Amino acid sequence: MRYRLTDVETVQSEGSWLFTVRVDGDDREVMLVPCEEGVEAWVNRCTHEDQRLHREDIGAVMRDGGVVCPKHGSVFDACSGGCENGPAAETTLLSVDIAVESGQVYLTDDDARFLHDGGTDDDDDDDMPGSTSHLQF
């Protein structure tokens, strides 16, 4: 089963796009990010620490084709999800299956059921802990 999420142009113009799915009874935020090959979908959590990468107020911080963790500064490649620096080095973001057809982005992951646009309402980390890196956002 597929579900139309948004269009590629929206992801590229906004820099990222957030939605929520249910997987194995748990609600998970997923972010769409632009990459050289088009658009990719990643679970919205740093692999080093349970930290949001995309925040509702600013989206995902992108730099040189990567998604930057706002807490420790690790950068995940937007296309592969892999990280080669900082505390998250040698890890890869969890992917969610999508398809892009005629400029439209569809959720195609059999394990994920679309719930709604935007993030979950039950997380308490909206205040985001202060960054321990030298990066300023």
C-alpha positions as CSV (number, residue, x, y, z in Angstrom):
1,M,0.0,0.0,0.0
2,R,1.2,3.5,-0.8
3,Y,0.3,6.8,0.6
4,R,1.0,10.2,-1.1
5,L,3.1,12.3,1.3
6,T,4.0,15.5,-0.5
7,D,5.9,16.6,-3.6
8,V,9.6,16.8,-4.3
9,E,9.5,20.6,-4.8
10,T,8.1,21.1,-1.3
11,V,10.9,19.0,0.3
12,Q,13.5,20.8,-1.7
13,S,12.2,24.3,-1.0
14,E,11.6,23.7,2.7
15,G,14.8,21.7,3.2
16,S,13.0,18.9,5.0
17,W,9.5,17.6,5.6
18,L,8.2,15.8,8.7
19,F,5.5,13.2,9.1
20,T,4.5,10.5,11.6
21,V,4.0,6.8,11.1
22,R,3.1,3.9,13.3
23,V,5.5,0.9,13.3
24,D,5.0,-2.1,15.5
25,G,2.6,-0.1,17.7
26,D,5.0,2.8,18.2
27,D,4.6,6.3,16.6
28,R,7.7,7.5,14.9
29,E,8.6,10.7,13.2
30,V,10.1,10.5,9.8
31,M,11.8,13.3,7.9
32,L,12.1,13.6,4.1
33,V,15.3,15.3,3.0
34,P,16.6,16.3,-0.4
35,C,19.7,14.6,-1.7
36,E,21.5,14.3,-5.0
37,E,19.4,11.4,-6.1
38,G,16.1,13.1,-5.2
39,V,14.5,12.6,-1.8
40,E,15.2,10.2,1.1
41,A,13.3,9.3,4.2
42,W,14.9,8.7,7.6
43,V,13.6,8.2,11.1
44,N,13.9,11.5,12.9
45,R,16.4,10.4,15.6
46,C,20.2,10.7,15.9
47,T,21.8,7.3,16.2
48,H,24.2,8.4,19.0
49,E,21.5,9.7,21.4
50,D,17.7,9.7,21.1
51,Q,17.7,13.2,19.7
52,R,15.5,14.8,17.1
53,L,17.3,15.9,13.9
54,H,14.3,17.7,12.4
55,R,12.6,20.2,14.7
56,E,9.2,21.6,14.0
57,D,10.5,25.2,14.5
58,I,13.5,25.0,12.2
59,G,13.3,21.8,10.2
60,A,16.4,19.8,9.7
61,V,19.7,21.6,9.7
62,M,21.4,20.7,6.4
63,R,25.1,21.3,5.5
64,D,27.0,20.2,2.5
65,G,24.5,17.4,1.6
66,G,24.2,16.2,5.2
67,V,21.8,16.4,8.1
68,V,23.4,17.9,11.2
69,C,22.6,16.7,14.7
70,P,21.8,19.8,16.7
71,K,23.2,18.4,19.9
72,H,26.6,17.0,19.0
73,G,27.2,18.2,15.4
74,S,27.5,14.7,13.8
75,V,26.6,15.0,10.1
76,F,24.5,12.2,8.4
77,D,24.7,12.0,4.6
78,A,21.3,12.9,3.3
79,C,21.4,10.2,0.6
80,S,23.0,7.2,2.5
81,G,22.1,8.1,6.1
82,G,25.7,7.3,7.1
83,C,27.8,9.3,9.5
84,E,31.5,9.6,9.4
85,N,32.2,12.2,12.2
86,G,31.5,13.0,15.8
87,P,29.8,10.7,18.4
88,A,27.6,9.1,15.8
89,A,30.5,8.0,13.5
90,E,30.2,4.6,11.9
91,T,26.4,4.5,12.3
92,T,23.5,4.9,9.8
93,L,20.1,6.5,10.2
94,L,17.1,4.1,10.0
95,S,15.4,4.3,6.6
96,V,11.8,4.3,5.7
97,D,10.8,3.1,2.2
98,I,9.5,5.8,-0.2
99,A,9.0,6.1,-3.9
100,V,9.1,9.2,-6.1
101,E,7.0,9.3,-9.2
102,S,6.2,12.2,-11.4
103,G,7.4,14.6,-8.7
104,Q,5.3,13.1,-6.0
105,V,6.6,11.4,-2.9
106,Y,4.9,8.2,-1.7
107,L,5.3,6.2,1.5
108,T,5.7,2.6,0.4
109,D,7.1,0.9,3.5
110,D,5.0,-2.1,4.4
111,D,5.9,-1.8,8.1
112,A,4.9,1.8,8.4
113,R,1.3,3.2,8.5
114,F,0.9,6.9,7.8
115,L,-0.7,8.8,10.7
116,H,-0.3,12.5,9.9
117,D,1.9,15.4,8.7
118,G,4.2,16.8,11.3
119,G,5.7,15.3,14.4
120,T,4.4,13.3,17.4
121,D,2.7,15.1,20.2
122,D,3.9,12.9,23.0
123,D,7.6,13.7,23.1
124,D,8.9,15.8,25.9
125,D,12.2,16.9,24.2
126,D,10.7,19.9,22.4
127,D,12.9,22.2,24.5
128,M,15.9,20.4,23.0
129,P,18.9,20.2,25.3
130,G,21.7,22.7,24.7
131,S,24.3,21.8,22.1
132,T,27.5,20.4,23.4
133,S,29.3,21.1,20.1
134,H,30.8,24.4,18.9
135,L,28.0,24.7,16.3
136,Q,25.4,27.4,16.7
137,F,21.9,27.0,15.2
